[in-house]
């Protein structure tokens, strides 16, 4: 990996401060299969890579050049997508069907200061947390019990120029969902019946905000008559009038809940996977729709990749900005789960035309 220069660090800091548009959701098919996925947004191209980690791999969580955190041995093999050539995944799925997504959480994430701790044997950085979850647990109930001993600390992860603020969504094979947020130097876990996560504000606020939209419906309203004149909606979809359409996290959260809960269950797993892609594409940010000027340069937030997970077959599907019709597949069955090393390969097509 190339060393970050001061200028590249400043650019990366600006990008991540203005890029917080990821959206995650979950659906079930008519046959009970669970499918979950998310979009990945940034204001500049980043290196994305596929990751496979075998069972019994020994992870050493280095917090800085002189300080190690949690050292542990993985119980379960997992696959996922990482950034900056690092083994820590921002999105993954283990052999038991447990899925983890890492989402940007600016202004809210508060980590423990590891330099003030007497020991850091249970400490992880914000990007190391996902690998620990995927390698250790099979169900949401196990995650709830296991995170009580863990601290997420203010260490700068490998490849990052600063400490990224993150929160996490976890799904298990039954469809249960959990949101984990580092607030006030503690980890708060929230059962998540919506199956949805975006970014800031915190999950409790997002859930409360849903009350503003409880009258939305997929059914077209009936016509009304006033003083003898009949008024009828102009077309289908009028029941969703008032649904927020911008790209802010609260608006995307509401839309993701509405679209995923109103989706007609697909009759099969394969059709459900395609349905999830259709749902997630409702949150695509085209280049030019979300822009900011930083240090005299115009930055455009855009959907760099879309990820769909099949926990029944432990398979992940990726499409990217430059290759939206090229379905890249990552299957755990293509690897030796009892191997002795982590395997990585690039995800292709993440550099858009305007950044070449």
FIFI-567324 format. One record per residue: residue in three letters; x, y, z of N, C-alpha, C in turn. Coordinates in steps of 0.001 Angstrom, whole numbers. Each point is the difference from the previous one (the first is absolute). Layout:
BEGIN
<atom "ALA" <X Y Z> <X Y Z> <X Y Z>>
...
% end
This chain:
BEGIN
<atom "UNK" <829 -1186 0> <-829 1186 0> <873 1249 0>>
<atom "UNK" <-345 995 -826> <769 1232 -41> <-259 817 1260>>
<atom "UNK" <1051 664 476> <-140 842 1173> <-778 1258 -369>>
<atom "UNK" <-930 377 876> <-775 1208 -242> <857 1250 190>>
<atom "UNK" <-36 894 -953> <663 1290 166> <-924 918 789>>
<atom "UNK" <522 1144 446> <-823 949 734> <-1168 466 -856>>
<atom "UNK" <261 282 -1280> <-1077 477 -868> <-1068 -1075 -202>>
<atom "UNK" <437 -1256 -240> <-989 -1066 -192> <-788 -241 1262>>
<atom "UNK" <645 176 1151> <-709 -148 1271> <-1072 1062 150>>
<atom "UNK" <333 1248 -373> <-978 1090 94> <-1163 -231 -952>>
<atom "UNK" <320 -486 -1202> <-1055 -287 -970> <-896 -1110 516>>
<atom "UNK" <610 -1070 545> <-787 -1112 535> <-861 457 1150>>
<atom "UNK" <525 849 867> <-769 509 1128> <-1211 776 -500>>
<atom "UNK" <201 818 -1015> <-1102 759 -567> <-1040 -930 -590>>
<atom "UNK" <448 -1023 -726> <-917 -933 -640> <-884 -673 1028>>
<atom "UNK" <614 -513 1062> <-790 -735 975> <-877 916 838>>
<atom "UNK" <392 1266 144> <-856 920 729> <-1238 381 -793>>
<atom "UNK" <52 -127 -1325> <-1142 383 -825> <-718 -1214 -572>>
<atom "UNK" <466 -1192 305> <-570 -1212 -586> <-662 -833 1091>>
<atom "UNK" <-1292 64 85> <-701 -802 987> <-1372 -354 -541>>
<atom "UNK" <3 -768 -1091> <-1261 -250 -688> <-301 -1478 -204>>
<atom "UNK" <606 -892 760> <-254 -1430 -164> <-1377 -362 550>>
<atom "UNK" <-638 -978 -644> <-1335 -445 393> <-31 -1521 47>>
<atom "UNK" <-504 -566 1104> <-111 -1451 131> <-1421 -416 313>>
<atom "UNK" <-381 -1209 -458> <-1352 -501 257> <-38 -1520 -113>>
<atom "UNK" <-1153 -575 342> <-182 -1449 -23> <-1411 -331 -468>>
<atom "UNK" <-140 -1124 -718> <-1312 -503 -406> <-29 -1511 198>>
<atom "UNK" <-1211 -570 -69> <-175 -1449 0> <-815 -397 -1223>>
<atom "UNK" <295 -1184 -542> <-762 -515 -1124> <-1248 -709 510>>
<atom "UNK" <-867 -386 -925> <-1211 -733 364> <324 -1357 606>>
<atom "UNK" <1183 -513 -287> <422 -1296 549> <789 153 1299>>
<atom "UNK" <104 1234 513> <662 227 1277> <1483 260 -68>>
<atom "UNK" <567 69 -1204> <1426 291 -131> <279 1462 358>>
<atom "UNK" <1099 225 684> <408 1335 416> <1032 563 -977>>
<atom "UNK" <-171 1250 -383> <948 676 -888> <238 1393 573>>
<atom "UNK" <1252 384 128> <299 1352 445> <1082 619 -877>>
<atom "UNK" <118 1308 66> <975 673 -861> <131 1456 338>>
<atom "UNK" <856 675 -762> <248 1420 259> <631 666 -1214>>
<atom "UNK" <-66 1334 -2> <741 784 -978> <1251 551 678>>
<atom "UNK" <999 343 -825> <1253 577 496> <236 1303 -746>>
<atom "UNK" <64 1106 730> <184 1313 -612> <1272 683 492>>
<atom "UNK" <680 655 -935> <1149 831 328> <57 1151 -994>>
<atom "UNK" <807 999 332> <135 1154 -882> <1244 -99 -882>>
<atom "UNK" <658 -1127 22> <1173 -235 -845> <240 -1499 -59>>
<atom "UNK" <672 -477 -1037> <255 -1444 -91> <923 -476 1106>>
<atom "UNK" <-305 -1158 554> <874 -634 980> <256 -1435 -434>>
<atom "UNK" <1045 -581 532> <326 -1379 -325> <-898 -935 802>>
<atom "UNK" <-787 -804 -679> <-835 -999 652> <539 -1386 -318>>
<atom "UNK" <-36 -889 983> <533 -1342 -217> <-881 -1055 656>>
<atom "UNK" <-70 -1167 -647> <-690 -1156 572> <938 -673 1000>>
<atom "UNK" <-598 -533 1076> <782 -603 1079> <-591 -1359 356>>
<atom "UNK" <856 -988 208> <-395 -1277 595> <899 -266 1194>>
<atom "UNK" <-622 -360 1134> <753 -364 1203> <-425 -1398 439>>
<atom "UNK" <945 -911 236> <-348 -1379 368> <-328 -150 1482>>
<atom "UNK" <-483 -1164 351> <-179 -340 1413> <1363 -45 697>>
<atom "UNK" <-35 233 1299> <1184 -150 858> <1148 940 -348>>
<atom "UNK" <-313 1064 -714> <1035 989 -296> <237 841 1255>>
<atom "UNK" <1248 273 296> <327 798 1173> <98 1473 -382>>
<atom "UNK" <-897 798 565> <-42 1432 -260> <695 741 1132>>
<atom "UNK" <879 921 -368> <657 873 968> <-431 1427 -318>>
<atom "UNK" <-724 611 903> <-555 1331 -236> <1000 1056 445>>
<atom "UNK" <795 461 -938> <1003 1018 319> <-645 1378 6>>
<atom "UNK" <175 726 1111> <-604 1322 148> <938 1108 -458>>
<atom "UNK" <1292 -185 231> <1029 870 -556> <1296 -800 -24>>
<atom "UNK" <1100 645 -371> <1265 -716 -178> <481 -680 1276>>
<atom "UNK" <-460 483 1143> <484 -533 1268> <-1083 -700 828>>
<atom "UNK" <-1236 57 -452> <-1104 -478 838> <-869 -1001 -744>>
<atom "UNK" <-133 -1179 569> <-932 -991 -520> <-1296 33 783>>
<atom "UNK" <-1095 -305 -689> <-1294 -132 645> <-340 -1460 184>>
<atom "UNK" <-1237 -332 -329> <-494 -1360 164> <718 -956 -954>>
<atom "UNK" <476 -1109 534> <532 -1096 -802> <-962 -1173 138>>
<atom "UNK" <-432 -555 -1112> <-1011 -1058 70> <133 -947 -1182>>
<atom "UNK" <-587 -1182 136> <-26 -994 -1058> <-1417 -115 -535>>
<atom "UNK" <-143 88 -1308> <-1324 -52 -602> <-622 -1385 73>>
<atom "UNK" <-1284 -51 306> <-747 -1260 3> <-537 -325 -1397>>
<atom "UNK" <-378 1061 -728> <-692 -182 -1264> <745 673 -1145>>
<atom "UNK" <-58 -638 -1153> <526 611 -1218> <-986 1060 -485>>
<atom "UNK" <515 1009 -726> <-900 1025 -528> <553 602 -1279>>
<atom "UNK" <-901 619 -747> <342 745 -1209> <-459 1438 185>>
<atom "UNK" <547 919 -806> <-428 1383 129> <702 934 -950>>
<atom "UNK" <-303 1267 150> <624 1048 -789> <719 967 910>>
<atom "UNK" <1250 311 -316> <799 913 798> <471 1184 -809>>
<atom "UNK" <724 902 673> <511 1209 -639> <1483 145 274>>
<atom "UNK" <668 674 -895> <1417 331 162> <888 -1233 107>>
<atom "UNK" <-434 -1131 -546> <830 -1193 34> <133 -611 1372>>
<atom "UNK" <-889 352 914> <74 -499 1371> <-857 -1256 139>>
<atom "UNK" <328 -853 988> <-762 -1222 222> <-1307 263 736>>
<atom "UNK" <-145 1166 614> <-1219 307 734> <-1101 395 -975>>
<atom "UNK" <-1126 -699 69> <-1056 212 -985> <-981 1051 487>>
<atom "UNK" <-546 765 -918> <-1059 953 331> <-1367 -609 -274>>
<atom "UNK" <13 -1172 -606> <-1237 -701 -306> <333 -1480 -144>>
<atom "UNK" <-665 -886 750> <383 -1396 -55> <-1103 -963 383>>
<atom "UNK" <284 -1302 -221> <-955 -1077 225> <785 -1232 422>>
<atom "UNK" <-368 -598 1155> <757 -1173 434> <-695 -1308 -352>>
<atom "UNK" <656 -1114 274> <-490 -1301 -443> <-1309 -409 666>>
<atom "UNK" <-397 671 1079> <-1261 -276 673> <-1130 923 -462>>
<atom "UNK" <305 885 -944> <-1019 909 -523> <-119 1301 745>>
<atom "UNK" <925 280 926> <4 1291 695> <641 1044 -909>>
<atom "UNK" <-684 1133 -168> <497 1074 -860> <251 1248 824>>
<atom "UNK" <1031 770 -380> <344 1241 679> <231 1086 -1042>>
<atom "UNK" <-571 1177 242> <257 1166 -829> <513 1136 855>>
<atom "UNK" <1036 690 -478> <587 1140 710> <-434 1276 -716>>
<atom "UNK" <-570 950 750> <-547 1221 -575> <624 1216 673>>
<atom "UNK" <231 1029 -786> <572 1245 509> <-995 660 955>>
<atom "UNK" <516 559 1119> <-839 483 1088> <572 1297 569>>
<atom "UNK" <111 1054 -829> <664 1235 435> <-777 752 1072>>
<atom "UNK" <751 662 885> <-511 861 1065> <-628 -762 1154>>
<atom "UNK" <-125 -1309 -128> <-654 -771 1061> <911 -1052 630>>
<atom "UNK" <865 -629 -786> <851 -1060 539> <1004 573 998>>
<atom "UNK" <39 -570 1187> <970 382 1025> <654 -1274 520>>
<atom "UNK" <1304 -124 -233> <734 -1206 370> <741 183 1320>>
<atom "UNK" <353 -1125 611> <852 10 1190> <1412 417 -382>>
<atom "UNK" <655 794 822> <1381 422 -226> <938 -1104 502>>
<atom "UNK" <548 -757 -930> <802 -1159 406> <1305 401 690>>
<atom "UNK" <478 1203 -257> <1249 436 620> <-175 291 1491>>
<atom "UNK" <-1248 144 424> <-272 229 1416> <-381 -1288 727>>
<atom "UNK" <-115 -1090 -734> <-377 -1273 598> <1214 -694 616>>
<atom "UNK" <-223 -721 1085> <1096 -742 638> <371 -1225 -821>>
<atom "UNK" <-973 -596 -654> <283 -1103 -923> <-1002 52 -1140>>
<atom "UNK" <386 -585 -1124> <-835 44 -1202> <-244 -1398 -556>>
<atom "UNK" <-55 -974 887> <-147 -1374 -461> <-1366 -272 -628>>
<atom "UNK" <-978 872 230> <-1318 -139 -618> <-322 1178 -924>>
<atom "UNK" <1037 661 -510> <-186 1193 -822> <142 -297 -1484>>
<atom "UNK" <-838 670 -806> <36 -92 -1451> <-179 1389 -588>>
<atom "UNK" <601 237 -1166> <-284 1243 -713> <-1356 -122 -682>>
<atom "UNK" <-496 1103 -534> <-1331 7 -620> <-96 -891 -1230>>
<atom "UNK" <1104 -240 -697> <-34 -872 -1172> <306 -1453 338>>
<atom "UNK" <629 -258 1141> <298 -1368 413> <-1210 -712 597>>
<atom "UNK" <-956 767 446> <-1171 -543 692> <-782 -974 -877>>
<atom "UNK" <-115 293 -1290> <-797 -841 -898> <607 -1392 -153>>
<atom "UNK" <1329 -90 -133> <629 -1314 -115> <-212 -837 1248>>
<atom "UNK" <62 652 1164> <-223 -711 1255> <-1423 -565 49>>
<atom "UNK" <-987 812 -371> <-1383 -478 -13> <-178 -1191 -935>>
<atom "UNK" <517 130 -1214> <-194 -1042 -1005> <705 -1304 372>>
<atom "UNK" <1130 98 644> <776 -1198 315> <-443 -694 1276>>
<atom "UNK" <-836 668 813> <-320 -534 1323> <-1442 -462 192>>
<atom "UNK" <-951 518 -780> <-1401 -201 339> <-823 -536 -1162>>
<atom "UNK" <-1085 -721 374> <-897 -574 -994> <-1389 618 36>>
<atom "UNK" <-379 589 1139> <-1356 540 150> <38 1378 656>>
<atom "UNK" <-1111 709 -127> <-133 1306 633> <71 -122 1514>>
<atom "UNK" <-610 -1028 559> <35 -182 1451> <1428 -178 507>>
<atom "UNK" <824 -722 -760> <1403 -160 385> <743 1327 -65>>
<atom "UNK" <-308 803 -1007> <643 1313 -130> <-339 875 1194>>
<atom "UNK" <-1269 33 384> <-424 822 1133> <788 -333 1257>>
<atom "UNK" <194 -1296 246> <733 -415 1198> <1487 297 -134>>
<atom "UNK" <539 -186 -1196> <1449 110 -200> <542 1405 31>>
<atom "UNK" <-787 989 -433> <541 1363 -103> <129 684 1355>>
<atom "UNK" <-537 -602 1058> <38 639 1316> <1416 188 516>>
<atom "UNK" <931 -811 -481> <1368 77 502> <929 806 -908>>
<atom "UNK" <-510 479 -1134> <853 615 -1021> <-42 1523 78>>
<atom "UNK" <1147 622 -261> <93 1455 -117> <453 355 -1417>>
<atom "UNK" <-697 923 -636> <488 575 -1261> <742 1271 370>>
<atom "UNK" <1253 96 -423> <873 1073 473> <395 934 -1135>>
<atom "UNK" <591 1119 376> <317 1076 -940> <1356 -206 -679>>
<atom "UNK" <211 -1205 -520> <1226 -285 -753> <-219 333 -1468>>
<atom "UNK" <1051 470 -666> <-72 281 -1436> <228 -1306 -751>>
<atom "UNK" <-984 -495 -756> <146 -1279 -688> <1044 54 -1118>>
<atom "UNK" <497 -1152 -357> <964 -115 -1093> <-588 592 -1282>>
<atom "UNK" <804 861 -652> <-409 577 -1275> <-854 1244 111>>
<atom "UNK" <-415 360 1205> <-857 1160 199> <825 1168 521>>
<atom "UNK" <-308 1219 -438> <737 1168 489> <-576 576 1285>>
<atom "UNK" <-1082 -568 495> <-660 516 1195> <-848 -1123 599>>
<atom "UNK" <-667 275 1104> <-838 -992 671> <-1412 79 -589>>
<atom "UNK" <-440 -986 -748> <-1323 80 -624> <-1122 -299 988>>
<atom "UNK" <-1014 860 69> <-1145 -270 871> <-940 -1007 -656>>
<atom "UNK" <-289 -1097 708> <-779 -1080 -594> <-1098 -489 943>>
<atom "UNK" <-1062 -526 -597> <-920 -867 724> <-294 -1209 -885>>
<atom "UNK" <-739 -987 521> <-8 -1325 -615> <-1409 -583 -13>>
<atom "UNK" <-290 -733 -1075> <-1222 -784 -37> <387 -1467 -154>>
<atom "UNK" <-693 -855 751> <266 -1440 -19> <-1311 -720 -309>>
<atom "UNK" <66 -1005 -872> <-1150 -853 -302> <406 -1451 232>>
<atom "UNK" <-947 -832 445> <300 -1431 -5> <-898 -703 -1011>>
<atom "UNK" <184 -1302 -122> <-655 -761 -1062> <-1514 -62 173>>
<atom "UNK" <-478 233 1236> <-1445 -27 248> <-683 1290 -423>>
<atom "UNK" <787 1045 -249> <-557 1295 -345> <33 1005 1130>>
<atom "UNK" <435 -414 1199> <147 955 1090> <1062 1030 -344>>
<atom "UNK" <-183 1221 500> <934 1073 -299> <313 781 1265>>
<atom "UNK" <1235 475 77> <482 744 1163> <850 1170 -478>>
<atom "UNK" <-201 1172 600> <857 1152 -257> <879 216 1221>>
<atom "UNK" <1303 177 -225> <958 233 1082> <641 1363 -214>>
<atom "UNK" <-79 862 1029> <522 1351 -129> <909 353 1174>>
<atom "UNK" <1193 544 -296> <892 466 1068> <-363 1426 401>>
<atom "UNK" <-693 121 1101> <-454 1300 493> <501 193 1431>>
<atom "UNK" <567 1173 264> <478 317 1349> <976 -1057 517>>
<atom "UNK" <855 -505 -904> <1038 -969 322> <-557 -1351 436>>
<atom "UNK" <-1261 -258 -313> <-609 -1298 284> <-673 -514 -1266>>
<atom "UNK" <-182 -1328 -75> <-691 -592 -1130> <-1473 -198 355>>
<atom "UNK" <-863 584 -822> <-1438 -141 179> <-546 -889 -1113>>
<atom "UNK" <-752 -1031 376> <-569 -927 -973> <-1515 195 -56>>
<atom "UNK" <-534 121 -1212> <-1432 217 -196> <-556 -1105 -897>>
<atom "UNK" <-1019 -716 461> <-722 -884 -911> <-568 845 -1126>>
<atom "UNK" <60 -541 -1220> <-343 800 -1166> <-1058 -698 -843>>
<atom "UNK" <-1269 150 339> <-1048 -662 -783> <-123 530 -1417>>
<atom "UNK" <521 1189 -267> <-65 550 -1358> <992 -676 -939>>
<atom "UNK" <1129 -490 537> <1056 -554 -843> <755 1044 -788>>
<atom "UNK" <-200 1293 337> <554 1108 -785> <1045 750 822>>
<atom "UNK" <1024 502 -692> <946 922 622> <516 969 -1058>>
<atom "UNK" <173 1262 416> <685 966 -868> <1148 597 808>>
<atom "UNK" <-29 1275 279> <1114 642 699> <-531 820 1172>>
<atom "UNK" <567 1155 259> <-456 825 1119> <-1331 683 -357>>
<atom "UNK" <-845 256 1019> <192 -171 1442> <-16 -1467 428>>
<atom "UNK" <-52 -203 1345> <57 -1348 542> <-1278 -771 -297>>
<atom "UNK" <58 -1324 220> <-1106 -872 -370> <-1286 326 764>>
<atom "UNK" <123 364 1277> <-1194 335 780> <-733 1185 -619>>
<atom "UNK" <757 1017 -436> <-618 1165 -650> <-669 -404 -1304>>
<atom "UNK" <706 -803 -800> <-556 -428 -1294> <-1297 -776 194>>
<atom "UNK" <-31 -844 1013> <-1206 -798 258> <-1160 895 425>>
<atom "UNK" <285 990 843> <-1040 933 437> <-532 805 -1176>>
<atom "UNK" <869 385 -898> <-396 805 -1157> <-990 -737 -906>>
<atom "UNK" <-13 -1322 54> <-946 -758 -819> <-1449 341 331>>
<atom "UNK" <-233 482 1213> <-1366 338 395> <-591 1116 -860>>
<atom "UNK" <852 781 -627> <-489 1067 -872> <-583 -535 -1301>>
<atom "UNK" <194 -1295 -278> <-365 -528 -1320> <-918 -1218 92>>
<atom "UNK" <-695 -169 1133> <-785 -1223 191> <-1234 -66 -910>>
<atom "UNK" <-385 1093 -622> <-1169 -23 -881> <360 -330 -1451>>
<atom "UNK" <1287 -142 -298> <384 -354 -1366> <-517 -1393 -335>>
<atom "UNK" <-431 -176 -1231> <-536 -1293 -433> <302 -223 -1467>>
<atom "UNK" <71 -1286 -367> <194 -315 -1424> <-1316 -15 -767>>
<atom "UNK" <-1112 193 686> <-1314 -10 -650> <-365 1413 -455>>
<atom "UNK" <-485 94 -1207> <-433 1304 -505> <-1253 450 740>>
<atom "UNK" <-92 1273 354> <-1175 484 748> <-1250 26 -875>>
<atom "UNK" <-1125 -136 659> <-1269 98 -711> <-253 1440 -418>>
<atom "UNK" <-834 163 -1011> <-388 1338 -425> <-914 620 1055>>
<atom "UNK" <-59 1318 12> <-904 709 904> <-875 943 -816>>
<atom "UNK" <-1136 356 574> <-919 914 -674> <-228 1213 891>>
<atom "UNK" <200 1184 -570> <-227 1249 723> <-914 893 -831>>
<atom "UNK" <-1138 370 592> <-980 865 -676> <-352 -519 -1387>>
<atom "UNK" <-92 -1333 -63> <-420 -604 -1257> <1124 -280 -975>>
<atom "UNK" <1218 511 276> <1130 -255 -892> <822 -1170 538>>
<atom "UNK" <398 -900 -872> <766 -1192 377> <1495 249 -202>>
<atom "UNK" <758 -339 1032> <1451 153 -49> <651 -1367 160>>
<atom "UNK" <868 -308 -941> <657 -1304 14> <1502 190 -187>>
<atom "UNK" <768 -873 627> <1461 82 -141> <395 -138 -1468>>
<atom "UNK" <1076 674 -380> <434 -19 -1393> <529 -1358 -443>>
<atom "UNK" <505 -795 934> <547 -1284 -420> <378 -856 1192>>
<atom "UNK" <551 -1169 -290> <427 -923 1049> <1124 620 840>>
<atom "UNK" <56 -387 1263> <1055 486 876> <-388 1169 858>>
<atom "UNK" <-1240 484 -126> <-435 1165 764> <-57 -286 1498>>
<atom "UNK" <-90 -1279 373> <-9 -353 1418> <1324 276 681>>
<atom "UNK" <1054 166 -796> <1330 297 542> <338 1487 -116>>
<atom "UNK" <-1014 823 -289> <254 1436 -69> <523 476 1354>>
<atom "UNK" <1106 729 -26> <634 445 1228> <1211 -823 398>>
<atom "UNK" <256 -1091 -708> <1204 -801 254> <1229 837 -342>>
<atom "UNK" <946 175 915> <1166 855 -294> <872 -602 -1093>>
<atom "UNK" <428 838 -922> <729 -502 -1155> <1452 425 -87>>
<atom "UNK" <500 756 983> <1386 459 -70> <939 -1098 492>>
<atom "UNK" <1321 292 -11> <1000 -1007 334> <533 119 1429>>
<atom "UNK" <-639 790 856> <460 81 1384> <-279 -1324 717>>
<atom "UNK" <783 -326 1038> <-211 -1268 709> <-1412 -192 557>>
<atom "UNK" <-630 1017 632> <-1367 -221 493> <-993 -316 -1116>>
<atom "UNK" <137 677 -1130> <-914 -243 -1116> <218 -1385 -594>>
<atom "UNK" <1257 -389 -149> <280 -1338 -527> <-476 -1087 954>>
<atom "UNK" <119 242 1302> <-475 -977 977> <-1497 -238 -182>>
<atom "UNK" <-774 1076 -103> <-1442 -131 -177> <-309 -734 -1295>>
<atom "UNK" <617 397 -1097> <-261 -652 -1287> <365 -1483 40>>
<atom "UNK" <1125 -326 630> <432 -1390 50> <-986 -860 788>>
<atom "UNK" <-523 539 1098> <-1018 -735 757> <-1251 -197 -855>>
<atom "UNK" <-454 1064 -637> <-1217 -71 -817> <167 -994 -1151>>
<atom "UNK" <1086 119 -746> <174 -867 -1174> <184 -1461 396>>
<atom "UNK" <781 -260 1054> <265 -1397 371> <-1229 -654 624>>
<atom "UNK" <-768 750 799> <-1167 -583 648> <-1188 -124 -950>>
<atom "UNK" <-67 830 -1017> <-1099 -83 -960> <305 -936 -1169>>
<atom "UNK" <1251 -470 -82> <370 -878 -1112> <-792 -1305 56>>
<atom "UNK" <-532 -409 -1121> <-705 -1285 -81> <1035 -1114 73>>
<atom "UNK" <-126 -947 935> <1014 -1055 132> <208 -761 -1307>>
<atom "UNK" <1240 -104 -407> <332 -712 -1230> <-273 -1497 186>>
<atom "UNK" <-398 -704 -1055> <-353 -1420 135> <1181 -939 190>>
<atom "UNK" <1226 471 -277> <1167 -875 130> <1207 813 452>>
<atom "UNK" <1048 -698 409> <1216 658 456> <641 827 -1106>>
<atom "UNK" <147 -577 -1180> <645 728 -1097> <-777 1261 -375>>
<atom "UNK" <-1323 -111 -16> <-805 1186 -304> <95 1029 1132>>
<atom "UNK" <164 -491 1236> <181 904 1123> <1300 769 -79>>
<atom "UNK" <1051 -652 -478> <1290 675 -166> <-122 1127 -1017>>
<atom "UNK" <-676 -278 -1107> <-201 1054 -994> <-894 1105 549>>
<atom "UNK" <-1009 -380 806> <-871 1003 607> <792 928 918>>
<atom "UNK" <943 -563 761> <813 826 884> <837 995 -789>>
<atom "UNK" <557 -424 -1121> <735 949 -840> <-921 1125 -468>>
<atom "UNK" <-1224 -336 -411> <-938 1036 -437> <-289 981 1132>>
<atom "UNK" <-199 -525 1206> <-285 873 1144> <1189 908 302>>
<atom "UNK" <1185 -568 27> <1188 795 314> <289 1047 -1070>>
<atom "UNK" <-340 -312 -1245> <246 976 -1067> <-895 1236 144>>
<atom "UNK" <-1044 -81 827> <-793 1194 279> <822 1043 759>>
<atom "UNK" <1164 -415 522> <834 891 803> <1302 367 -709>>
<atom "UNK" <94 -355 -1280> <1169 396 -782> <116 1524 -38>>
<atom "UNK" <1200 480 243> <269 1430 -129> <766 230 -1289>>
<atom "UNK" <-632 580 -1009> <712 281 -1245> <953 1166 180>>
<atom "UNK" <1083 -20 -748> <997 1057 116> <-629 1354 -363>>
<atom "UNK" <102 941 899> <-537 1330 -215> <-1153 351 915>>
<atom "UNK" <-640 -1010 593> <-1173 258 842> <351 401 1423>>
<atom "UNK" <1202 -382 449> <420 324 1368> <1433 506 -59>>
<atom "UNK" <193 1298 162> <1321 598 -180> <342 928 1155>>
<atom "UNK" <1291 213 181> <483 970 985> <1323 553 -502>>
<atom "UNK" <334 1182 457> <1278 605 -372> <902 -7 1223>>
<atom "UNK" <1131 -670 -118> <967 -125 1087> <1375 400 -510>>
<atom "UNK" <618 987 667> <1327 472 -383> <55 399 -1482>>
<atom "UNK" <-1089 606 -466> <-51 478 -1372> <-291 -1063 -1035>>
<atom "UNK" <-257 -1220 433> <-258 -1102 -931> <-1426 -507 196>>
<atom "UNK" <-704 -243 -1105> <-1344 -532 69> <46 -1522 111>>
<atom "UNK" <-627 -520 1037> <-63 -1440 217> <-1427 -481 -206>>
<atom "UNK" <-149 -1158 -669> <-1314 -555 -281> <-146 -1339 714>>
<atom "UNK" <-951 -66 913> <-319 -1268 635> <-715 -876 -1022>>
<atom "UNK" <323 -1282 -70> <-656 -882 -951> <29 -1433 527>>
<atom "UNK" <-849 -840 -562> <-84 -1394 424> <1107 -794 -676>>
<atom "UNK" <1020 -308 785> <1169 -674 -551> <-234 -1492 -192>>
<atom "UNK" <-849 -607 856> <-269 -1432 -106> <-1324 -332 669>>
<atom "UNK" <-583 -1127 -412> <-1210 -543 607> <271 -1451 355>>
<atom "UNK" <-390 -392 1215> <314 -1334 514> <-1292 -700 416>>
<atom "UNK" <-174 -1241 -438> <-1121 -834 433> <557 -1285 578>>
<atom "UNK" <-540 -415 1171> <500 -1191 693> <-1070 -1089 30>>
<atom "UNK" <424 -1220 -288> <-859 -1189 82> <524 -865 1135>>
<atom "UNK" <-589 94 1214> <512 -781 1131> <-354 -1473 -64>>
<atom "UNK" <-916 -389 -886> <-305 -1421 -156> <1175 -733 -644>>
<atom "UNK" <599 616 -1002> <1099 -620 -743> <1340 668 268>>
<atom "UNK" <43 887 966> <1209 742 394> <683 552 -1253>>
<atom "UNK" <-762 852 -684> <449 606 -1252> <-274 1489 28>>
<atom "UNK" <951 776 -506> <-171 1445 -121> <110 390 -1472>>
<atom "UNK" <-842 952 -390> <-13 498 -1369> <331 1488 15>>
<atom "UNK" <845 428 -940> <417 1393 -93> <-264 530 -1397>>
<atom "UNK" <-523 1213 -98> <70 763 -1241> <665 1327 335>>
<atom "UNK" <645 614 -973> <738 1237 241> <-406 1080 -986>>
<atom "UNK" <443 1215 272> <-401 1156 -799> <315 -192 -1479>>
<atom "UNK" <1207 -424 -296> <429 -126 -1395> <-490 -1293 -644>>
<atom "UNK" <-379 -994 827> <-435 -1289 -547> <-1319 -417 643>>
<atom "UNK" <-1062 771 -238> <-1280 -289 660> <-658 -1288 -472>>
<atom "UNK" <388 -492 -1172> <-603 -1219 -529> <932 -1207 123>>
<atom "UNK" <1142 213 646> <972 -1077 226> <-163 -467 1439>>
<atom "UNK" <-717 -1116 198> <-272 -503 1337> <1210 -784 501>>
<atom "UNK" <726 589 931> <1158 -661 589> <-452 -806 1207>>
<atom "UNK" <488 -1231 98> <-497 -952 993> <1133 -441 916>>
<atom "UNK" <-314 -85 1288> <952 -486 997> <-702 -1094 801>>
<atom "UNK" <463 -1257 -148> <-615 -1139 678> <977 -617 982>>
<atom "UNK" <-483 -341 1177> <879 -650 966> <364 -1405 -456>>
<atom "UNK" <-862 -617 -816> <265 -1358 -489> <1180 -60 -963>>
<atom "UNK" <451 1155 -486> <1159 28 -899> <1325 -3 767>>
<atom "UNK" <-69 -25 1326> <1210 68 815> <72 -1187 959>>
<atom "UNK" <1180 -237 503> <224 -1036 1005> <-222 621 1380>>
<atom "UNK" <-1130 -310 626> <-332 625 1276> <970 -404 1107>>
<atom "UNK" <746 -1067 -231> <1004 -444 976> <1413 392 -430>>
<atom "UNK" <97 977 -895> <1316 450 -452> <745 740 1094>>
<atom "UNK" <1176 525 -384> <841 641 1011> <330 1457 -314>>
<atom "UNK" <-666 579 -1009> <322 1385 -340> <-1225 751 -502>>
<atom "UNK" <80 1311 123> <-1030 884 -536> <300 271 -1472>>
<atom "UNK" <-1029 -49 -811> <148 188 -1450> <-752 1257 -409>>
<atom "UNK" <648 849 -802> <-624 1233 -466> <128 132 -1510>>
<atom "UNK" <-988 650 -614> <26 298 -1430> <-780 1284 -230>>
<atom "UNK" <288 732 -1083> <-661 1297 -208> <-1453 -140 -446>>
<atom "UNK" <-812 979 358> <-1332 169 -568> <151 977 -1157>>
<atom "UNK" <-416 -395 -1182> <274 776 -1214> <-1085 1029 -289>>
<atom "UNK" <417 1098 -651> <-952 966 -537> <-443 1077 957>>
<atom "UNK" <868 388 952> <-423 988 998> <472 1415 -331>>
<atom "UNK" <784 180 -1048> <487 1336 -363> <-880 574 -1092>>
<atom "UNK" <-773 1051 274> <-923 540 -986> <700 869 -1033>>
<atom "UNK" <-706 283 -1076> <561 751 -1111> <488 1372 416>>
<atom "UNK" <-686 651 936> <364 1381 339> <1234 71 891>>
<atom "UNK" <475 -1145 501> <1173 13 889> <1222 -619 -648>>
<atom "UNK" <-110 -370 -1282> <1144 -622 -683> <939 1050 -552>>
% end
